[in-house]
Amino acid sequence: MARKNKSSNTNNKTLKFIDLFAGIGGIRKGLELAAQECGFNTECVFTSEIKPHAISILQQNHPNEKIIGDITKVDANCIPDFDILCAGFPCQAFSAAGKREGFADTRGTLFFDVERILKAKRPKGFILENVEGLVNHDKGRTLQVILSHLDSIGYKVSYKVLNSKFFGVPQERKRIYIVGTFGKKVALEDFQKTERVLADILEKNKPTEQSPFVKKLLSKYDIKDLYGKSIKDKRGGSSNIHSWDLETKGKTSKEERKLLNLILKERRKKKWAEIYRIDWMDGMPLTREMITSFYPAKNLESILNKLVEKGYVVYEHPKKKIVENGVSRREYDMNLPMGYNIVAGKLSFEINKILDPQSIAPTLVAMDMQKLFVVDGNGLRKLTLREGLRLFGYPESYKFEIKEKDGFDLLGNTVVVPVIKAVCERLISNLE
């Protein structure tokens, strides 16, 4: 039986597309740039997004278009015919930053809305984007479900994890890209590599922060010694600055700092979990007897009590692992002896990291983008929203009038435009 393809006609050199879970329009922008490169005009015939701040940005950049809300309530047959489906379906269900519940999470089931639209409309092709964690989620079974459902419609499907740092964007960001057409599989290998550093995208002479925390940091470190430094109490090493280095909770002696650095390192060792008879976790409390084995000071208890009093250390029970309905969590085990642990909150400081202008940014996520700082002249400041857009490869003309906090929240969940463009060039060339 002949396959019915409800795509629009591409012979007129216009590619029609729809943009689902549109965010701020990054997949769309990448597709538009790719189509232009391939000699096509583009027309977006349907956009769906539910987040108010994202809708505001879409309206700024596409003022004459209507944006539809909840895609789960849209009849697929009411969507105009189109050639390419774009969807960055919600990733939290598969992300390492979330609980990784996958299809058990309602956000994970939104893939099936993509599927029902593909079934009903049968466009010539599609591009999907998601977090790298989708590859190994549920031992790879989640991805296999997605691929098999796409294959059953008749698409020849390809997927690949690509890193934005090789596409001219100074950010370490690995994402999975899934594409399909009714023709041959789209090749997602051997893209031309382009690398840039942060200095290429940073603005200059912007206002710097004058908070007490920043002033304390600059009083203890030369500005150039701060390049690439993280400020957190979760890890040791020369690339980390700790609360006791800055004495944010009170003055610390050389002996106290030495002990804190040792506890920070030792608490991650699996041998202590074996002694406690619990599942290992990265950062366990250590009893006084455990600490004595690597720091046999006569006044150990006195030092520990002072550190607890100042707030650098907490006296607590270790945590046991509990698994319910396939989801694990940690709870204090009151039956096990208490120990001393570093008070470590990942985002407990005003600054999480000071970026090195000759390097690249780590993977940017919504919850900590406002805590990434850069050196500007003799001071420190947050990234600007324009710099944030550049870190995702958006063109300079892209409108982004929004409050800083809301803007960073949107950026942390957007896509990298140049990667989308490169993938879409391959996709367009494979369309029937």
TORKOL-4160 file (C-alpha; in steps of 0.2 Angstrom, whole numbers, padded with zeros to 4 digits, m for minus):
432
<pt num="1" X="0000" Y="0000" Z="0000"/>
<pt num="2" X="0007" Y="0017" Z="m0005"/>
<pt num="3" X="0012" Y="0028" Z="0010"/>
<pt num="4" X="0002" Y="0044" Z="0012"/>
<pt num="5" X="0013" Y="0059" Z="0015"/>
<pt num="6" X="0004" Y="0074" Z="0021"/>
<pt num="7" X="0020" Y="0085" Z="0020"/>
<pt num="8" X="0019" Y="0101" Z="0011"/>
<pt num="9" X="0027" Y="0102" Z="m0006"/>
<pt num="10" X="0045" Y="0107" Z="m0005"/>
<pt num="11" X="0047" Y="0110" Z="m0024"/>
<pt num="12" X="0043" Y="0129" Z="m0021"/>
<pt num="13" X="0059" Y="0130" Z="m0011"/>
<pt num="14" X="0049" Y="0134" Z="0005"/>
<pt num="15" X="0051" Y="0122" Z="0020"/>
<pt num="16" X="0036" Y="0122" Z="0032"/>
<pt num="17" X="0039" Y="0116" Z="0049"/>
<pt num="18" X="0031" Y="0116" Z="0067"/>
<pt num="19" X="0040" Y="0119" Z="0083"/>
<pt num="20" X="0035" Y="0109" Z="0098"/>
<pt num="21" X="0041" Y="0113" Z="0116"/>
<pt num="22" X="0048" Y="0128" Z="0107"/>
<pt num="23" X="0057" Y="0136" Z="0122"/>
<pt num="24" X="0064" Y="0152" Z="0116"/>
<pt num="25" X="0065" Y="0146" Z="0098"/>
<pt num="26" X="0083" Y="0139" Z="0097"/>
<pt num="27" X="0078" Y="0123" Z="0087"/>
<pt num="28" X="0068" Y="0134" Z="0075"/>
<pt num="29" X="0082" Y="0147" Z="0073"/>
<pt num="30" X="0095" Y="0133" Z="0069"/>
<pt num="31" X="0083" Y="0125" Z="0056"/>
<pt num="32" X="0080" Y="0142" Z="0048"/>
<pt num="33" X="0099" Y="0146" Z="0046"/>
<pt num="34" X="0101" Y="0128" Z="0039"/>
<pt num="35" X="0087" Y="0130" Z="0027"/>
<pt num="36" X="0094" Y="0147" Z="0021"/>
<pt num="37" X="0111" Y="0139" Z="0019"/>
<pt num="38" X="0103" Y="0125" Z="0008"/>
<pt num="39" X="0093" Y="0138" Z="m0003"/>
<pt num="40" X="0076" Y="0136" Z="0005"/>
<pt num="41" X="0064" Y="0148" Z="0013"/>
<pt num="42" X="0055" Y="0143" Z="0029"/>
<pt num="43" X="0038" Y="0145" Z="0036"/>
<pt num="44" X="0033" Y="0141" Z="0054"/>
<pt num="45" X="0015" Y="0135" Z="0053"/>
<pt num="46" X="0013" Y="0130" Z="0071"/>
<pt num="47" X="0021" Y="0134" Z="0088"/>
<pt num="48" X="0018" Y="0126" Z="0105"/>
<pt num="49" X="0025" Y="0132" Z="0121"/>
<pt num="50" X="0017" Y="0134" Z="0139"/>
<pt num="51" X="0030" Y="0144" Z="0149"/>
<pt num="52" X="0025" Y="0162" Z="0150"/>
<pt num="53" X="0043" Y="0169" Z="0149"/>
<pt num="54" X="0047" Y="0159" Z="0134"/>
<pt num="55" X="0032" Y="0164" Z="0125"/>
<pt num="56" X="0037" Y="0182" Z="0128"/>
<pt num="57" X="0053" Y="0179" Z="0120"/>
<pt num="58" X="0045" Y="0170" Z="0105"/>
<pt num="59" X="0033" Y="0185" Z="0103"/>
<pt num="60" X="0047" Y="0197" Z="0103"/>
<pt num="61" X="0056" Y="0188" Z="0089"/>
<pt num="62" X="0040" Y="0182" Z="0079"/>
<pt num="63" X="0027" Y="0196" Z="0083"/>
<pt num="64" X="0015" Y="0191" Z="0070"/>
<pt num="65" X="0013" Y="0172" Z="0074"/>
<pt num="66" X="0001" Y="0164" Z="0086"/>
<pt num="67" X="0008" Y="0153" Z="0099"/>
<pt num="68" X="m0003" Y="0138" Z="0105"/>
<pt num="69" X="m0002" Y="0131" Z="0123"/>
<pt num="70" X="m0003" Y="0114" Z="0130"/>
<pt num="71" X="0001" Y="0102" Z="0115"/>
<pt num="72" X="m0007" Y="0087" Z="0124"/>
<pt num="73" X="m0024" Y="0096" Z="0121"/>
<pt num="74" X="m0021" Y="0099" Z="0102"/>
<pt num="75" X="m0029" Y="0088" Z="0089"/>
<pt num="76" X="m0015" Y="0083" Z="0078"/>
<pt num="77" X="m0027" Y="0084" Z="0062"/>
<pt num="78" X="m0030" Y="0102" Z="0066"/>
<pt num="79" X="m0011" Y="0106" Z="0063"/>
<pt num="80" X="m0007" Y="0113" Z="0046"/>
<pt num="81" X="0003" Y="0101" Z="0034"/>
<pt num="82" X="0022" Y="0103" Z="0036"/>
<pt num="83" X="0038" Y="0096" Z="0031"/>
<pt num="84" X="0049" Y="0095" Z="0047"/>
<pt num="85" X="0044" Y="0093" Z="0065"/>
<pt num="86" X="0055" Y="0101" Z="0078"/>
<pt num="87" X="0054" Y="0096" Z="0096"/>
<pt num="88" X="0065" Y="0098" Z="0111"/>
<pt num="89" X="0053" Y="0088" Z="0122"/>
<pt num="90" X="0056" Y="0091" Z="0141"/>
<pt num="91" X="0072" Y="0083" Z="0147"/>
<pt num="92" X="0070" Y="0084" Z="0166"/>
<pt num="93" X="0063" Y="0066" Z="0166"/>
<pt num="94" X="0080" Y="0059" Z="0159"/>
<pt num="95" X="0092" Y="0072" Z="0166"/>
<pt num="96" X="0106" Y="0068" Z="0179"/>
<pt num="97" X="0101" Y="0084" Z="0187"/>
<pt num="98" X="0083" Y="0077" Z="0191"/>
<pt num="99" X="0076" Y="0061" Z="0198"/>
<pt num="100" X="0078" Y="0052" Z="0181"/>
<pt num="101" X="0061" Y="0044" Z="0182"/>
<pt num="102" X="0059" Y="0044" Z="0163"/>
<pt num="103" X="0042" Y="0038" Z="0156"/>
<pt num="104" X="0036" Y="0037" Z="0175"/>
<pt num="105" X="0037" Y="0056" Z="0174"/>
<pt num="106" X="0023" Y="0065" Z="0165"/>
<pt num="107" X="0036" Y="0075" Z="0156"/>
<pt num="108" X="0043" Y="0060" Z="0149"/>
<pt num="109" X="0027" Y="0054" Z="0142"/>
<pt num="110" X="0027" Y="0070" Z="0131"/>
<pt num="111" X="0037" Y="0061" Z="0118"/>
<pt num="112" X="0021" Y="0051" Z="0114"/>
<pt num="113" X="0013" Y="0068" Z="0109"/>
<pt num="114" X="0027" Y="0070" Z="0096"/>
<pt num="115" X="0024" Y="0052" Z="0090"/>
<pt num="116" X="0005" Y="0055" Z="0088"/>
<pt num="117" X="0008" Y="0070" Z="0078"/>
<pt num="118" X="0021" Y="0062" Z="0067"/>
<pt num="119" X="0009" Y="0047" Z="0064"/>
<pt num="120" X="m0006" Y="0059" Z="0059"/>
<pt num="121" X="0004" Y="0071" Z="0049"/>
<pt num="122" X="0019" Y="0061" Z="0042"/>
<pt num="123" X="0030" Y="0075" Z="0038"/>
<pt num="124" X="0046" Y="0072" Z="0028"/>
<pt num="125" X="0057" Y="0073" Z="0043"/>
<pt num="126" X="0060" Y="0078" Z="0061"/>
<pt num="127" X="0073" Y="0083" Z="0073"/>
<pt num="128" X="0072" Y="0080" Z="0092"/>
<pt num="129" X="0084" Y="0086" Z="0105"/>
<pt num="130" X="0087" Y="0080" Z="0123"/>
<pt num="131" X="0099" Y="0077" Z="0137"/>
<pt num="132" X="0114" Y="0065" Z="0135"/>
<pt num="133" X="0106" Y="0055" Z="0150"/>
<pt num="134" X="0093" Y="0049" Z="0139"/>
<pt num="135" X="0106" Y="0037" Z="0131"/>
<pt num="136" X="0108" Y="0027" Z="0146"/>
<pt num="137" X="0092" Y="0030" Z="0155"/>
<pt num="138" X="0084" Y="0014" Z="0162"/>
<pt num="139" X="0100" Y="0005" Z="0155"/>
<pt num="140" X="0096" Y="0011" Z="0137"/>
<pt num="141" X="0078" Y="0004" Z="0137"/>
<pt num="142" X="0070" Y="0022" Z="0136"/>
<pt num="143" X="0079" Y="0027" Z="0121"/>
<pt num="144" X="0075" Y="0010" Z="0112"/>
<pt num="145" X="0057" Y="0013" Z="0115"/>
<pt num="146" X="0058" Y="0030" Z="0107"/>
<pt num="147" X="0068" Y="0023" Z="0092"/>
<pt num="148" X="0057" Y="0008" Z="0090"/>
<pt num="149" X="0041" Y="0020" Z="0090"/>
<pt num="150" X="0049" Y="0031" Z="0077"/>
<pt num="151" X="0054" Y="0016" Z="0066"/>
<pt num="152" X="0037" Y="0009" Z="0067"/>
<pt num="153" X="0030" Y="0025" Z="0058"/>
<pt num="154" X="0042" Y="0021" Z="0044"/>
<pt num="155" X="0056" Y="0033" Z="0047"/>
<pt num="156" X="0074" Y="0029" Z="0045"/>
<pt num="157" X="0081" Y="0036" Z="0062"/>
<pt num="158" X="0098" Y="0042" Z="0067"/>
<pt num="159" X="0104" Y="0048" Z="0083"/>
<pt num="160" X="0121" Y="0055" Z="0090"/>
<pt num="161" X="0127" Y="0064" Z="0106"/>
<pt num="162" X="0136" Y="0079" Z="0100"/>
<pt num="163" X="0146" Y="0092" Z="0111"/>
<pt num="164" X="0143" Y="0110" Z="0107"/>
<pt num="165" X="0162" Y="0114" Z="0111"/>
<pt num="166" X="0166" Y="0108" Z="0093"/>
<pt num="167" X="0153" Y="0119" Z="0085"/>
<pt num="168" X="0160" Y="0136" Z="0088"/>
<pt num="169" X="0152" Y="0138" Z="0105"/>
<pt num="170" X="0163" Y="0140" Z="0121"/>
<pt num="171" X="0153" Y="0128" Z="0131"/>
<pt num="172" X="0154" Y="0110" Z="0136"/>
<pt num="173" X="0137" Y="0104" Z="0132"/>
<pt num="174" X="0133" Y="0086" Z="0127"/>
<pt num="175" X="0116" Y="0083" Z="0120"/>
<pt num="176" X="0107" Y="0069" Z="0110"/>
<pt num="177" X="0100" Y="0073" Z="0093"/>
<pt num="178" X="0088" Y="0061" Z="0085"/>
<pt num="179" X="0083" Y="0064" Z="0067"/>
<pt num="180" X="0073" Y="0054" Z="0054"/>
<pt num="181" X="0067" Y="0055" Z="0036"/>
<pt num="182" X="0058" Y="0042" Z="0025"/>
<pt num="183" X="0073" Y="0041" Z="0014"/>
<pt num="184" X="0090" Y="0035" Z="0020"/>
<pt num="185" X="0097" Y="0038" Z="0037"/>
<pt num="186" X="0105" Y="0055" Z="0041"/>
<pt num="187" X="0123" Y="0054" Z="0044"/>
<pt num="188" X="0128" Y="0062" Z="0060"/>
<pt num="189" X="0147" Y="0059" Z="0059"/>
<pt num="190" X="0162" Y="0069" Z="0054"/>
<pt num="191" X="0155" Y="0087" Z="0057"/>
<pt num="192" X="0168" Y="0100" Z="0054"/>
<pt num="193" X="0176" Y="0106" Z="0071"/>
<pt num="194" X="0176" Y="0124" Z="0076"/>
<pt num="195" X="0182" Y="0129" Z="0093"/>
<pt num="196" X="0182" Y="0145" Z="0102"/>
<pt num="197" X="0186" Y="0151" Z="0120"/>
<pt num="198" X="0176" Y="0162" Z="0132"/>
<pt num="199" X="0186" Y="0178" Z="0128"/>
<pt num="200" X="0179" Y="0177" Z="0110"/>
<pt num="201" X="0161" Y="0181" Z="0117"/>
<pt num="202" X="0164" Y="0191" Z="0133"/>
<pt num="203" X="0159" Y="0209" Z="0134"/>
<pt num="204" X="0170" Y="0222" Z="0142"/>
<pt num="205" X="0169" Y="0236" Z="0154"/>
<pt num="206" X="0152" Y="0231" Z="0162"/>
<pt num="207" X="0148" Y="0235" Z="0180"/>
<pt num="208" X="0156" Y="0224" Z="0192"/>
<pt num="209" X="0149" Y="0217" Z="0209"/>
<pt num="210" X="0153" Y="0226" Z="0225"/>
<pt num="211" X="0145" Y="0214" Z="0238"/>
<pt num="212" X="0154" Y="0209" Z="0254"/>
<pt num="213" X="0158" Y="0192" Z="0248"/>
<pt num="214" X="0166" Y="0198" Z="0232"/>
<pt num="215" X="0176" Y="0211" Z="0242"/>
<pt num="216" X="0182" Y="0197" Z="0254"/>
<pt num="217" X="0187" Y="0186" Z="0239"/>
<pt num="218" X="0197" Y="0200" Z="0231"/>
<pt num="219" X="0205" Y="0204" Z="0247"/>
<pt num="220" X="0212" Y="0186" Z="0248"/>
<pt num="221" X="0216" Y="0182" Z="0230"/>
<pt num="222" X="0224" Y="0191" Z="0216"/>
<pt num="223" X="0212" Y="0193" Z="0202"/>
<pt num="224" X="0221" Y="0182" Z="0189"/>
<pt num="225" X="0223" Y="0168" Z="0202"/>
<pt num="226" X="0204" Y="0166" Z="0202"/>
<pt num="227" X="0203" Y="0161" Z="0183"/>
<pt num="228" X="0194" Y="0144" Z="0183"/>
<pt num="229" X="0192" Y="0143" Z="0202"/>
<pt num="230" X="0176" Y="0135" Z="0209"/>
<pt num="231" X="0170" Y="0141" Z="0226"/>
<pt num="232" X="0162" Y="0126" Z="0235"/>
<pt num="233" X="0164" Y="0114" Z="0249"/>
<pt num="234" X="0161" Y="0098" Z="0240"/>
<pt num="235" X="0178" Y="0095" Z="0232"/>
<pt num="236" X="0196" Y="0097" Z="0236"/>
<pt num="237" X="0211" Y="0102" Z="0225"/>
<pt num="238" X="0219" Y="0117" Z="0219"/>
<pt num="239" X="0205" Y="0122" Z="0208"/>
<pt num="240" X="0193" Y="0124" Z="0222"/>
<pt num="241" X="0191" Y="0138" Z="0235"/>
<pt num="242" X="0182" Y="0134" Z="0251"/>
<pt num="243" X="0173" Y="0143" Z="0265"/>
<pt num="244" X="0187" Y="0140" Z="0277"/>
<pt num="245" X="0200" Y="0148" Z="0264"/>
<pt num="246" X="0189" Y="0163" Z="0264"/>
<pt num="247" X="0184" Y="0162" Z="0283"/>
<pt num="248" X="0166" Y="0166" Z="0279"/>
<pt num="249" X="0160" Y="0157" Z="0295"/>
<pt num="250" X="0174" Y="0163" Z="0306"/>
<pt num="251" X="0193" Y="0163" Z="0307"/>
<pt num="252" X="0202" Y="0147" Z="0304"/>
<pt num="253" X="0219" Y="0141" Z="0310"/>
<pt num="254" X="0231" Y="0132" Z="0299"/>
<pt num="255" X="0228" Y="0116" Z="0309"/>
<pt num="256" X="0209" Y="0118" Z="0306"/>
<pt num="257" X="0211" Y="0121" Z="0288"/>
<pt num="258" X="0222" Y="0105" Z="0286"/>
<pt num="259" X="0209" Y="0094" Z="0295"/>
<pt num="260" X="0195" Y="0101" Z="0285"/>
<pt num="261" X="0204" Y="0097" Z="0268"/>
<pt num="262" X="0208" Y="0080" Z="0274"/>
<pt num="263" X="0190" Y="0076" Z="0279"/>
<pt num="264" X="0184" Y="0083" Z="0263"/>
<pt num="265" X="0195" Y="0071" Z="0254"/>
<pt num="266" X="0193" Y="0056" Z="0265"/>
<pt num="267" X="0174" Y="0057" Z="0267"/>
<pt num="268" X="0172" Y="0051" Z="0248"/>
<pt num="269" X="0182" Y="0035" Z="0251"/>
<pt num="270" X="0171" Y="0019" Z="0249"/>
<pt num="271" X="0180" Y="0010" Z="0264"/>
<pt num="272" X="0170" Y="0020" Z="0276"/>
<pt num="273" X="0154" Y="0014" Z="0269"/>
<pt num="274" X="0160" Y="m0004" Z="0271"/>
<pt num="275" X="0163" Y="0000" Z="0289"/>
<pt num="276" X="0146" Y="0008" Z="0292"/>
<pt num="277" X="0138" Y="m0006" Z="0281"/>
<pt num="278" X="0129" Y="0006" Z="0270"/>
<pt num="279" X="0129" Y="0009" Z="0252"/>
<pt num="280" X="0143" Y="0021" Z="0247"/>
<pt num="281" X="0138" Y="0039" Z="0244"/>
<pt num="282" X="0149" Y="0053" Z="0239"/>
<pt num="283" X="0153" Y="0062" Z="0255"/>
<pt num="284" X="0149" Y="0053" Z="0271"/>
<pt num="285" X="0151" Y="0058" Z="0289"/>
<pt num="286" X="0166" Y="0051" Z="0298"/>
<pt num="287" X="0167" Y="0046" Z="0316"/>
<pt num="288" X="0180" Y="0052" Z="0328"/>
<pt num="289" X="0188" Y="0035" Z="0327"/>
<pt num="290" X="0189" Y="0036" Z="0308"/>
<pt num="291" X="0196" Y="0053" Z="0308"/>
<pt num="292" X="0209" Y="0048" Z="0321"/>
<pt num="293" X="0216" Y="0035" Z="0309"/>
<pt num="294" X="0222" Y="0049" Z="0297"/>
<pt num="295" X="0223" Y="0063" Z="0309"/>
<pt num="296" X="0229" Y="0057" Z="0326"/>
<pt num="297" X="0230" Y="0074" Z="0335"/>
<pt num="298" X="0228" Y="0074" Z="0354"/>
<pt num="299" X="0216" Y="0089" Z="0353"/>
<pt num="300" X="0206" Y="0082" Z="0339"/>
<pt num="301" X="0189" Y="0082" Z="0348"/>
<pt num="302" X="0192" Y="0100" Z="0353"/>
<pt num="303" X="0196" Y="0105" Z="0335"/>
<pt num="304" X="0181" Y="0096" Z="0329"/>
<pt num="305" X="0169" Y="0104" Z="0342"/>
<pt num="306" X="0176" Y="0121" Z="0337"/>
<pt num="307" X="0173" Y="0118" Z="0318"/>
<pt num="308" X="0155" Y="0112" Z="0322"/>
<pt num="309" X="0152" Y="0128" Z="0332"/>
<pt num="310" X="0158" Y="0139" Z="0318"/>
<pt num="311" X="0147" Y="0130" Z="0306"/>
<pt num="312" X="0161" Y="0122" Z="0294"/>
<pt num="313" X="0157" Y="0104" Z="0300"/>
<pt num="314" X="0140" Y="0096" Z="0305"/>
<pt num="315" X="0138" Y="0081" Z="0317"/>
<pt num="316" X="0126" Y="0069" Z="0310"/>
<pt num="317" X="0121" Y="0051" Z="0306"/>
<pt num="318" X="0126" Y="0043" Z="0290"/>
<pt num="319" X="0112" Y="0041" Z="0277"/>
<pt num="320" X="0105" Y="0024" Z="0271"/>
<pt num="321" X="0099" Y="0021" Z="0253"/>
<pt num="322" X="0080" Y="0018" Z="0251"/>
<pt num="323" X="0072" Y="0012" Z="0235"/>
<pt num="324" X="0054" Y="0014" Z="0232"/>
<pt num="325" X="0045" Y="0011" Z="0215"/>
<pt num="326" X="0062" Y="0011" Z="0207"/>
<pt num="327" X="0066" Y="0028" Z="0214"/>
<pt num="328" X="0080" Y="0030" Z="0226"/>
<pt num="329" X="0082" Y="0042" Z="0240"/>
<pt num="330" X="0093" Y="0045" Z="0256"/>
<pt num="331" X="0088" Y="0045" Z="0274"/>
<pt num="332" X="0097" Y="0047" Z="0290"/>
<pt num="333" X="0100" Y="0030" Z="0298"/>
<pt num="334" X="0098" Y="0034" Z="0317"/>
<pt num="335" X="0104" Y="0016" Z="0321"/>
<pt num="336" X="0122" Y="0020" Z="0315"/>
<pt num="337" X="0135" Y="0031" Z="0325"/>
<pt num="338" X="0136" Y="0049" Z="0321"/>
<pt num="339" X="0150" Y="0057" Z="0313"/>
<pt num="340" X="0158" Y="0074" Z="0307"/>
<pt num="341" X="0154" Y="0080" Z="0289"/>
<pt num="342" X="0158" Y="0095" Z="0279"/>
<pt num="343" X="0143" Y="0107" Z="0277"/>
<pt num="344" X="0143" Y="0107" Z="0259"/>
<pt num="345" X="0129" Y="0115" Z="0248"/>
<pt num="346" X="0133" Y="0116" Z="0230"/>
<pt num="347" X="0125" Y="0133" Z="0228"/>
<pt num="348" X="0128" Y="0140" Z="0245"/>
<pt num="349" X="0140" Y="0154" Z="0239"/>
<pt num="350" X="0136" Y="0169" Z="0229"/>
<pt num="351" X="0148" Y="0163" Z="0216"/>
<pt num="352" X="0149" Y="0145" Z="0210"/>
<pt num="353" X="0164" Y="0147" Z="0198"/>
<pt num="354" X="0174" Y="0161" Z="0190"/>
<pt num="355" X="0176" Y="0156" Z="0172"/>
<pt num="356" X="0193" Y="0156" Z="0163"/>
<pt num="357" X="0193" Y="0167" Z="0148"/>
<pt num="358" X="0205" Y="0156" Z="0139"/>
<pt num="359" X="0194" Y="0141" Z="0142"/>
<pt num="360" X="0176" Y="0136" Z="0140"/>
<pt num="361" X="0161" Y="0136" Z="0151"/>
<pt num="362" X="0154" Y="0120" Z="0159"/>
<pt num="363" X="0137" Y="0114" Z="0154"/>
<pt num="364" X="0126" Y="0128" Z="0158"/>
<pt num="365" X="0110" Y="0124" Z="0168"/>
<pt num="366" X="0096" Y="0135" Z="0174"/>
<pt num="367" X="0099" Y="0134" Z="0193"/>
<pt num="368" X="0117" Y="0140" Z="0193"/>
<pt num="369" X="0119" Y="0152" Z="0178"/>
<pt num="370" X="0118" Y="0167" Z="0189"/>
<pt num="371" X="0132" Y="0161" Z="0200"/>
<pt num="372" X="0145" Y="0160" Z="0186"/>
<pt num="373" X="0156" Y="0175" Z="0186"/>
<pt num="374" X="0169" Y="0182" Z="0175"/>
<pt num="375" X="0184" Y="0194" Z="0177"/>
<pt num="376" X="0180" Y="0211" Z="0170"/>
<pt num="377" X="0195" Y="0224" Z="0172"/>
<pt num="378" X="0200" Y="0223" Z="0191"/>
<pt num="379" X="0183" Y="0216" Z="0196"/>
<pt num="380" X="0171" Y="0202" Z="0195"/>
<pt num="381" X="0153" Y="0201" Z="0188"/>
<pt num="382" X="0140" Y="0189" Z="0182"/>
<pt num="383" X="0138" Y="0184" Z="0164"/>
<pt num="384" X="0127" Y="0196" Z="0155"/>
<pt num="385" X="0111" Y="0189" Z="0146"/>
<pt num="386" X="0119" Y="0194" Z="0129"/>
<pt num="387" X="0134" Y="0183" Z="0134"/>
<pt num="388" X="0122" Y="0169" Z="0139"/>
<pt num="389" X="0114" Y="0170" Z="0122"/>
<pt num="390" X="0131" Y="0169" Z="0113"/>
<pt num="391" X="0136" Y="0154" Z="0124"/>
<pt num="392" X="0121" Y="0145" Z="0115"/>
<pt num="393" X="0126" Y="0152" Z="0098"/>
<pt num="394" X="0111" Y="0164" Z="0096"/>
<pt num="395" X="0113" Y="0178" Z="0083"/>
<pt num="396" X="0117" Y="0195" Z="0089"/>
<pt num="397" X="0100" Y="0201" Z="0082"/>
<pt num="398" X="0090" Y="0189" Z="0093"/>
<pt num="399" X="0078" Y="0199" Z="0104"/>
<pt num="400" X="0079" Y="0195" Z="0123"/>
<pt num="401" X="0071" Y="0208" Z="0133"/>
<pt num="402" X="0068" Y="0200" Z="0150"/>
<pt num="403" X="0073" Y="0201" Z="0168"/>
<pt num="404" X="0090" Y="0193" Z="0172"/>
<pt num="405" X="0084" Y="0179" Z="0183"/>
<pt num="406" X="0070" Y="0174" Z="0171"/>
<pt num="407" X="0082" Y="0175" Z="0156"/>
<pt num="408" X="0095" Y="0164" Z="0164"/>
<pt num="409" X="0081" Y="0151" Z="0168"/>
<pt num="410" X="0077" Y="0151" Z="0150"/>
<pt num="411" X="0094" Y="0150" Z="0144"/>
<pt num="412" X="0099" Y="0135" Z="0155"/>
<pt num="413" X="0085" Y="0125" Z="0146"/>
<pt num="414" X="0088" Y="0130" Z="0128"/>
<pt num="415" X="0098" Y="0122" Z="0114"/>
<pt num="416" X="0114" Y="0126" Z="0105"/>
<pt num="417" X="0109" Y="0134" Z="0089"/>
<pt num="418" X="0125" Y="0130" Z="0078"/>
<pt num="419" X="0123" Y="0112" Z="0083"/>
<pt num="420" X="0105" Y="0112" Z="0077"/>
<pt num="421" X="0110" Y="0121" Z="0061"/>
<pt num="422" X="0124" Y="0108" Z="0057"/>
<pt num="423" X="0112" Y="0093" Z="0060"/>
<pt num="424" X="0098" Y="0102" Z="0050"/>
<pt num="425" X="0109" Y="0104" Z="0035"/>
<pt num="426" X="0111" Y="0085" Z="0035"/>
<pt num="427" X="0093" Y="0083" Z="0038"/>
<pt num="428" X="0087" Y="0094" Z="0024"/>
<pt num="429" X="0099" Y="0087" Z="0011"/>
<pt num="430" X="0091" Y="0069" Z="0015"/>
<pt num="431" X="0073" Y="0075" Z="0012"/>
<pt num="432" X="0063" Y="0066" Z="m0002"/>
